Amino acid sequence: MISLLFIFVLGSVSKKPLSRVSSIFTRSLDTDLSPDGSPVPLKAPKPVRTQHYSGELWFREQHVDHFDPMNTKKWSQRYYYNDTYYKAGGPVFLMIGGEGPVTPKYVEDYFSIDYFAKNMNGLKVALEHRFYGASFPSTDSADLSLLRSDQALADIATFLAYLKREYNLPESTKIVAVGGSYSGNLAAWARIQFPFIISAAISSSGPYLAQTDYPEYLQHIDSQIRKYGGDRCMDVISAAHKDAEYLLSHDKATLAAIFKLREESIYNNTGYDKASFMSAMGAPSGVVQYAKHDGYYTTTKDGDIKQMCKAIEAYYDGYDAGESYRQLKAYSLWLLDYYDGSMEEIDLSFDGYIKAIQDTSIDSEFAVDRSWLWQTCVEFGYYQTSSPTAGFGTMITLDYFLELCYKAYFAPGATPPGTQSFTRSQSDDLVKKAVQFTNVYYGARNIKISNIYITNGHVDPWSELSYREGETWSTGHHLHNDSTTSYIPNGSHCTDLYMSWSINDSLRTTQLDFLKSALGFS
């Protein structure tokens, strides 16, 4: 999933802002181990650009707008197809694209659809989401009004009809929708909206509840660092954030020296600039969200959270007890390691990010940011705000995220030519009402149909918005009797989808049995 606090360095020639998006579709699919079997050091994710690959295919008759009968325009949507295991009568396993590009690896052996297809003589297919990767219904992203989840779901239904025709699949072929994070939502919603097309769904880490203000995200991050890394580690992180916020407002020169930055590289003229700097401090969120457990790399190796905490504490212990800003200095050394040694190439300003996501080229390094931030503004919220009960400061407010929406899409000069702009108040109202409508439209955490298998990891901060085990109607939860859910004790975001997570082997067997039963396979 997605995180508006996740960050990475983009280039070294000129300053560029931080991306606010990290998902299973933007994270590297490379190996997690070095050639000698040791863990790859924790680093910020690399930038994602649109690429083309051998084996990519195109559905050239996709509808631009499924809900306007007067609009007959079509566009080409990218997909991948692998029939290695397929035998007549086998099901289709559709990996649904989310907030990022889809690559050939999605139909290879990286995700669990490979395991299911191998055991059920199935066909593997991956469909890229509109307005991500190379799948744009227009020549640019100036007008994103047709980037919505309901359009994406209609894309899926239309594509599956084409798939059966194009590959001469029997009309009775069963379809299993699979997705993680936002695309985990789509997998469940596709089954709910099109039960006559989708026979079953695997929905991993789906945050079904849209929520504008989401402080529970950082609260969960705090609790998991304390659980796996220890109170001492989180206390250092918390003190570091507190000191950084103080220096950001009162002593920029000292803050710059600690982070080995030029003073002019730090922007603190507005609360939005301060929040942008503090978002760069939020790297532990990315570590926790995708954390690999103790023993993942080798049986004796620490997991990601413990590795991070040991490094931070080692830096802390290297300073004398009376050292000024000891916690912040220790934390800054870990953070600089995370950024490959320097933050000097990053544009830390609020306006720098706004300018980057107003680039409407589909080849922009921030094309994913532009598309996903739009969806959060007009559908989901998911804004990971500061919380007094989480040790990540106080400056990342809901106002900061609402200003991002306003400046990026709705302010004068930001809207497509010939369309209406809004005041900040109108923009805020639009966002909040859109999030409310999403819950009304999809039912939030009410999963009202059979044959959906929901998974969440206890470590994952997005599990707070998913269906939660043991909840009832009284707390807004409902799960159909013939759907089910599993919680992974040491699991993070979407971990059951990754074949490399051996602790999920028994879970995948359970999911396979569930799918065989749901599809009527012996």
Beta strands, then each sheet from edge to edge (+ up, - down):
strand 1: 57-63
strand 2: 74-82
strand 3: 92-96
strand 4: 123-127
strand 5: 175-180
strand 6: 200-204
strand 7: 211-213
strand 8: 381-383
strand 9: 446-447
strand 10: 452-457
strand 11: 478-479
strand 12: 484-488
sheet 1: 1+ 2- 4+ 3+ 5+ 6+ 10+ 12+
sheet 2: 7+ 8+
sheet 3: 9+ 11+
end
